[in-house]
Amino acid sequence: MEIKEEQVISLRKTVEGIEKRLIFDALNSCNWIVAKASKKLDITERMLAYKMKKYNITKQKNIRATIL
């Protein structure tokens, strides 16, 4: 059975998309207070800051369409 390119699902891209959405939603619900959002996500503030940098998530870019 041959798998066509359009049928391939990238696990990495899917996980990244879910992670971005969760981070964005947590930050929004905590008024962009990283300490609160990190507790909500059960990760350290340092890890949240790293992921925010990795995905280019900033308070100025809080338009939902930019991260979906």
Secondary structure as GFF3:
##gff-version 3
##sequence-region A 1 68
A	DSSP	three_ten_helix	5	7	.	.	.	ID=ss1
A	DSSP	alpha_helix	11	29	.	.	.	ID=ss2
A	DSSP	alpha_helix	34	41	.	.	.	ID=ss3
A	DSSP	alpha_helix	45	54	.	.	.	ID=ss4
A	DSSP	three_ten_helix	59	61	.	.	.	ID=ss5
A	DSSP	three_ten_helix	64	66	.	.	.	ID=ss6
###
